[in-house]
Amino acid sequence: MSYEVMAVEYFKRRLKKLSKKYRRIGDDYKSLIETLEYNPTEGDAIPGFGNKIYKIRMSSTNMKRGKSGGFRVIYYLSNHIVYLLTVYAKAKKEEIKVKEIKAALRELDINL
């Protein structure tokens, strides 16, 4: 079964900002979309959100560090739709704050 993948505005803004430094992030993003369409639970569930919020590694062809040194994408899974919430470079930020996840969820009118 194929899932629909949608990006919230917060994610789009973050991706656009990262694309200024990492020019090939668009190709990396397309590869991630293909993965999530067919296997949305491939990422790791983030504790405290009831197995609805996941994080997944996205490789970076610009950084040439593979998935572990590339990007992290946080997403919400609901009713066969994957909502991309935010993205960040692992080299710049080790962990994401809960308030940043909640800010992205507010765009979907969701309180977890």
N, C-alpha and C positions, 0 to 999 in steps of 0.2 A: 504494500500500500504506500502510496506517495503522499507526503505531507506538503502543505503549502508553507513557504517561508516568507515572512514579512518583516521588514525593518521599521522600527519606530523612529520618529524624528530625532530623538536623542542619539540613537545609534548612527543615523545618517550624518549628523553633525560631527560626531567623533571620527567616523570613517573619513569624512572630507578633510578634517584637520590632519589626520595621520597620512593621508594621501599626498600632502604637501612635502613630507619628508620621505615617505616610502612610496615611490612612484608606481611600483608594480603591485600594490596592495589590491587593486581591482581584480587581478588574475587570481590572487590567493583567495579572495572573497568568493569568486565564482566556484572555485574548487570546494570551499566550505559549504556553499549552498547545495551543491550536488550531494555531498555527504549527508547533510541534515534532511534533505528531502526523503531519503530512503532509510536513514538510521538516526532518528532524532534523539535517541537516548545514548548515543555514543559518548557524549560528554559525561562529566561527573556531576552528580547532584550536589547542590550547595546546601549544607545543613541549615535548618531553621526556616526553610521555605516549603516544607512538605513535598519533596520530590517534584516540584513544579519548575524550579529554577535550576539551570544547569550551566556549567562552564565547559568550554572546549578549547583545545589548542588549535591555532591556525598558523600554519607555517608562513615564513616570510622569505620570498625569493630575493628581496633586497638585502636582508641581513645575513642570509646564507648560514643560519644556525639551526635550521630544521624547526620542528614544532615546539621543542622545549624552550627555545630562545626567541620565538616569534611573537605572535599576538595571542591574546585571550579574548574569547567572545562569550558574553553572558546572554543566555536566552531563556525565554519562558515557553513552556509547552502546554498547550490547551486545545482540546477538540480538533486534533489533526492539523493544527496550525502551530508553527514555530515562530515566535516573535523575538527578533533579535533586539536586545535591550541596549547593550554597550559593547565596545571593543577598546582594548588598550594594548600597548606594547609591553611585553614582559620585561624588557630591558629598562623601561622607565618606571614601572610600577609593579611591585611584587604581589600585592593583594588588592582587591577592590573593596571599598567600604560599603557596608550595608545601605547607608543613606544614598549612595549613588545608584544602587540597584532599585531602591524604592522610588527614587526620582524618575527613573525610566518607566517603572510600573505605573506611576501616576498618569502617564500619557495614555495608558490603556484603561484607566479608572479601576485599577486593581489594588487592593490592600491585602498584603499577605503578612 
